[in-house]
Every structure is written in structure tokens, then in C-alpha cells.
């Protein structure tokens, strides 16, 4: 049997970059989609395409058996994903794996969850095999705050609410499993870590791994927003604040077994993430 050809959108992103080697390990021929030329992905074919350019996307899809559709970082994310899904159907793609988000629903007060729900609803009526992955908060998001954490402080407007946060390597390995195993198509899988953890527990895990004290500080949403103003575009910052309000309401604490079910091994714990990324949180990094 020939190896399936899998197109990975968002190939340079946190999930996409981990998905490429995970697919290669399962024997897939990987086509990595990137917006700029000159990027090389070991063991993968590189195709240059932009979600905002349907012609380039159609060319990238040509000859593809399965696709991994990640969300672009833009306020037009839902429309662009829907357009991509239509092009995948028209191009004869047999299986579409959609990266959504834990808790996606059309009536959510969180814009990102509404956007993901809109794309999910569209994909469901396309008439092609599809699988939806709904990961919870990425532990790798902590790397975006590494500078502050290395100084001993983790701050967020979340209080003591637990979140079943997930390591993005587990998302990639779960995606690789559904992209290469025909028996996995058609489901919606909620991807979480093995337990729900508070940010205080995260701070303790980071402290133990990085070798210095890191404390968690619960801050008002306004203070959190002010600290990130100018760092993130307004639409993204407003959405992030909505995400954290969702976490603070304890709406993202359920633990699911999908990672273990799909990959055959337990999801990585926050202590595993902290150990593997300790250097990023070390003082004077």
C-alpha cells in the first residue's frame, strides 16, 4: 500500500512543526505548507501557499490524500478555514482533520470558540470524511511568557481555577494517528492533559524544573491586558482575555482520555513539559 500524502497547514507553528516528524514516523509522505519560500522541513516536501490565495491552496492540495487544517492567526480565521475546506472537498481530499478548540460552541461568549464552532459546522456538512480535534489550553503558550517566568513570576487572570492543559506534542501525535489510521475518521476528540492543574501548580512544576522559585500571581484582566497591549493585536488580545475568563469560570477542567486512546500512551504531564523546556524558564535565559 502506498504511503498517504498528508498536507499540513501551519507547518511552522507549534503543532504543525511537531506534526511533521510524527507523520513521518508513521510512514506518511508529508507536504508542509508555508507562506514563504526558503523554509525547509526535514523529510517533508515544502509547498508555498497562502490561505488567502485560493489558487495557491488548490495547487498545494493537488494529489493530497488527507489534510491537517490549523487555524491561522487572523480575525478572518473562520472564513479562511471554510474556504480551505471547500477547496479540499473540490480537490478530492479523502480525509480532513480540523484543529478546533476545547469547548467550541456557536453560543459561546468566547469569540475563538464561536469561530471554531462555525468551521466545525461547515465541515460536518461537506460530505467528506473528517475528524475534529479539540485541544485545551496549550502548555507551550507558557513559552510566550518565558521572559517574565524566568524572572520568577507567572501572572494570569485565572485565580485557582484548574485547566486540563495539554502539551502540543500530544496534539501532534494524536493528529498523526487520525491522519494515518482510516479507522479513526469521523470522530470529535477532546484533547487534554492527564489532569487539570491550577496556575499555582504550573508555577511549582516550572520552579522544580528550572531550579529557582517561580510564583503565580492572580491579576485582574485589565492588568493582564495592559501588559500585553502592543504585544498582541487588539482582536487577539481581546480574544485571549475571553479565553482566560472561560478558564477562570472553571469551564476547561474536564480530563479526557483521547490522547491515550489515539496514541497508545498517556498524555504528557505538566511536569514533563517543565522538564523538557526548563532552559527556557531559567534565570538569565
N, C-alpha and C positions, 0 to 999 in steps of 0.2 A: 504494500500500500504506500502511495506517495505521501510525503510529509505535507501537512496542510500549510498553506501560505496565510499568515496572520498579519494584518495591518495594525500597527499600534499608533494611535494618535497620542499627542502629548508625550512623544518619545523622550524628550529631555526633562520631563517633570519627575517628581518624586516617585510616583507609582510607575510611570512608563519606563523610566530608566532601570527600575528593578524588574519589571515585567519581561524585558527583552532577554536577559540571561535565563530567567525562569522558563520562558518558552523554549529557548534553545536547549535547555536541559531536558525538555520533554520531546525533543526531536522536530519541532516546528521550524519551517522556513519563515523568518521574521522580516517584515518590511517596516522599517521605522520611519514614521512621517514627521518631518520637521519643516519649519517655515523658512529656514535659512540654509543655503548650501554651505559646504565645508565642514559639516558635522559628520563624524564617523561613529558608527556603533559596532563594536567588535562582534563579528559573527552574524551581522544583520545587513540586509540591503537597505540603503537610505533612499527615500523619495522626498522630494521637496514639494510641499503643498501647503496651502493656507485654507483654513475653514471658510474664510470669506471669499475664496476664489473657487466656485463650483467646478470649473473646468479642470483645475489642478487636482481637486479632490477626486473627480471622476477618473482621471488618469492614474492616480495613486491606487484607486480601488480595483483597477482592471486586473483580472486574474487572481483576485483575492478570495480565499475561501471563508475566512472569518475576520471580524474586525473588533478591536477594542476601542470604544468611544469614551474618551475622557472629556471633562468639561473645560472649555477654555476660560481663561481669566479675563472676562469681559462682561459688561452688562447685557450683551446680546447673546449670552451663552446658550439659552434655551433655543432661540431661533436658529442659531448656527448648528446646534446638535440635531435639531429636527431636519434641517436641510441636508446634513450629512447622512442621517438615517434614510431619507428618501433616496439619496444618490446610491447608498449601499444596496437598497432594495432593487433599484433600477439596474444596478451593475451586476446583479446575480449573486450577491453575497449570501452565503447559506446560513451564517450564524452571526448575530450581532450581540456583543457583550457591552452593556451600558454601565458605566460607573456613575452611580447615583449617590444618595446620602441617607444615612440613618434617619428615620422619621419623616421621609419625604411625603408630603400630602398637599393637596390642592388648597386647603383652607388654613394652612399654617401661617402664623404671624411672622415666620422667618422667610425672607424672600428667597434664599437659596433653596429651601425645602419646597417652596412653591414651584420654582423653576425646574427642579429635578422632577417633581411630580408631573409637570406639564410634558416633559420629554418622555417620561415613562409611559404616560397615557398614549402619546403618539406612537411610540414603538410597539405598544401592545396591539395596535390596530393595523400594523404594517403588513402583516401576513407572512413574515419570515421568522425562522427560529431565533429566539432572543433569550438572553439571560440578564437579569438585573442584579447588580451588586450594590448593597447599601452599607458602606463603611461608616463607622462612627468617627469621632474626633481623631485626627492623625497625631500620634506621638511625635512624629517628625516635625510637626508645627512648632514644637519647642525649640527647634534649631533656629527658627527665626528670631527668638528672644535670647539666643546664646550669649550675646554680649552682656546683657543685664544679669542673666543667670550666673555667668562666670564671676560677676561681682557679688554674688551671694543673695540675689533677690529674684523670686518668681512672683509676678503680680498678675492678677486677673479678677474680673468681677464675677466670681462664681461661688464665693462662700465655701461651705463644706460639702457642696453637692458632689456626689460621685459620678464619674463618667466611665463607661466601658471603652476607653480609648484603645486604639489599635495601632500596631506597628505597620507602616506602609509596605514593608517586605512581605507581610502576611496577606495584604490585599493583592499584591502582585502574584504571589504563589497561588492564591485562590483563583485569581483571574486566569492564570496559566492553566490551571486544572480544568476550568469550564471551557476554555478556548480549544483544548485539545482532546476532550473526552465527550463524545457525542451523547453519552448517557446523562450528561449534566445540563443539557439545554432545557430552557423553558421555565426555570425557577426564578424566584426572587430570594436572594440570600442576604441576610443582615450580618455584616462582618464586625465583630467586636474583639477586644482583648479577652483574656481568660477571667478577668474580674473587673469590677468597677472600682476606680480609685479616685480619691479626692486629690486636689492640687497639693494639699499638705503631704499626702503620701508620695506624690510625684517628687516633691522637693526633697523628701527624705531619701528616696531612691537615687536621685541625682547627687545628693550630698555624699552618700556612701560610695558611689562610683567615682566621682570627681575628686574626692579626698578633701573637701572643705565644706563648711556649713552653708547651705542654701536654704533660706527661709521663704515660706509662702506668705504673701500679703494680699488679703482680700481688699480690692479697691473699688470705688464707685465706677459705674460705667462711664461717667463723664470724665473721670481722671484717666481711665484706660484709653478712651477715645482721644483725649488731648495729647497723650504721649505718642499716639500713632498718627496724628494729623500731620500730613505732609509726607509720611512714610508710605501710606496706602492711599489710593484714590478714594474719594468720598463714597462712591457706591459700594466699594469693597469693605471699607471701614464700617459703614452703617450696617452692612450685612453681617459682619463679624460681631458687632455688638448684639445684634439679634440672635446670632448663634449662641453667644455666651449667656444671654437671658434664657434661652431654651435649656442650656446645660444647668443653669442656676435653679431653674424650676424642677430639676431632677427628672427631666424627660428623656435623658440619654444614659440611663444607668443599667438597662437590661443587658444581660450577658447571653450571647448566642453561641452555639457550637459549630457554626458553619465553617470556620477556618479548619477546624479539626476534621469535620465531615468531608470537606473537599480535598484537603491536602494529606490527610492521614497522620498529622502530628498536631500537638497543641499549639495554640496561638502564643506568640511571644508575650511575656510579661513586661511590665514597665521596668523591672529590674534588668531584664535582658537588653532593652533599649538603652537604659542608662549605662550599662557596662560597655556596650558596643560603641557608644558615642561619648564616652567620658571625656575624651580630649577636647571636644567642642565646648564643654562646660567647665574646663579647668581654669583657674585664675591666670590672668595674663595671656589668655589664648589669643 
